[in-house]
């Protein structure tokens, strides 16, 4: 830094990302939860996890077995050219329009 020059302001995007990452890490890594399985084989995903991943009532969640674990994941966007049903197409278009509206 030369004489008389001002220090650059902090990178707000980097700070926000770091803050979000720390919250995510704490919620997922540092606070494991036990889930009780109901008679029908159902479990409830904790609210904090649903909020962090943007999971809402009616969303589709994929379940996979990896070794001795059951892994739940929220599906991403379909690959370009991947066949989707009309309902899924309309949901994608609706989500896209909502996102565009937020950017305006």
HUFEN-V793996 format. One record per residue. PHI is phi in radians with two decimals (none if undefined). PSI is psi in radians with two decimals (none if undefined). D_CENTER is the distance of its C-alpha to the mean C-alpha in Angstrom with 1 decimal. Layout:
phi = <PHI;PHI>
psi = <PSI;PSI>
d_center = <D_CENTER;D_CENTER>
This chain:
phi = <none;-1.43;-1.08;1.50;-1.47;-1.59;-1.16;-1.27;-1.18;-1.12;-1.33;-1.15;-1.10;-1.09;-1.09;-1.09;-1.09;-1.05;-1.09;-1.11;-1.07;-1.09;-1.10;-1.09;-1.06;-1.10;-1.20;-1.57;-1.59;-1.64;-2.21;-1.14;-2.15;-1.74;-2.00;-1.62;-1.55;-1.37;-1.02;-1.55;1.43;-1.71;-2.29;-1.83;-1.32;-0.96;-0.95;-1.03;-1.17;-1.06;-1.12;-1.12;-1.71;1.22;-1.53;-2.13;-0.95;1.60;-1.17;-1.55;-2.17;-1.57;-2.09;-2.34;-1.80;-2.18;1.15;-1.79;-2.09;-1.80;-1.92;-1.78;-2.52;-1.48;-1.18;-1.56;-1.20;-1.16;-1.17;-0.97;1.54;-1.22;-1.32;-2.26;-1.28;-1.07;-1.07;-1.15;-1.06;-1.13;-1.16;-1.05;-1.13;-1.12;-1.06;-1.10;-1.13;-1.08;-1.15;-1.06;-1.10;-1.18;-1.40;-1.42>
psi = <2.25;2.86;2.33;-0.12;2.62;2.51;2.57;2.57;2.74;2.61;1.85;-0.62;-0.79;-0.74;-0.81;-0.74;-0.78;-0.77;-0.79;-0.76;-0.74;-0.73;-0.77;-0.83;-0.77;-0.76;-0.69;-0.75;-0.68;-0.24;1.24;2.59;2.65;2.36;2.35;2.32;2.26;3.03;-0.53;0.12;0.33;2.62;2.75;2.22;2.20;2.51;-0.76;-0.70;-0.76;-0.75;-0.76;-0.59;-0.02;0.57;2.21;2.87;2.32;-0.17;2.64;2.31;2.34;2.44;2.30;2.69;2.19;1.76;-2.08;0.39;2.61;2.12;2.15;2.39;2.60;2.20;2.56;-2.91;2.57;2.69;2.59;2.28;-0.18;2.38;2.26;2.72;2.93;-0.70;-0.77;-0.70;-0.79;-0.64;-0.75;-0.78;-0.68;-0.80;-0.70;-0.77;-0.68;-0.74;-0.73;-0.72;-0.63;-0.52;-0.28;none>
d_center = <39.8;43.1;45.3;44.4;40.9;38.0;35.0;31.9;29.3;26.1;23.3;21.0;18.1;18.5;18.9;15.8;13.7;15.7;15.3;11.5;11.6;14.4;12.7;9.8;12.7;14.8;12.7;11.9;15.1;17.7;17.4;17.5;18.1;20.5;19.9;23.0;23.6;25.5;28.6;26.8;24.3;21.4;19.0;16.8;13.3;13.6;12.8;11.2;8.7;8.1;8.0;5.7;2.8;5.3;7.4;11.0;14.4;15.5;12.2;13.0;11.7;13.4;15.4;17.3;20.0;20.2;23.5;23.7;20.0;18.0;14.5;11.9;9.1;7.3;9.6;9.4;12.3;15.6;17.9;20.7;23.5;21.6;23.1;21.1;22.8;23.8;21.4;18.4;20.0;20.6;17.0;15.9;18.8;18.0;14.5;16.2;18.9;16.7;15.1;18.7;20.0;17.7;19.1;22.7>
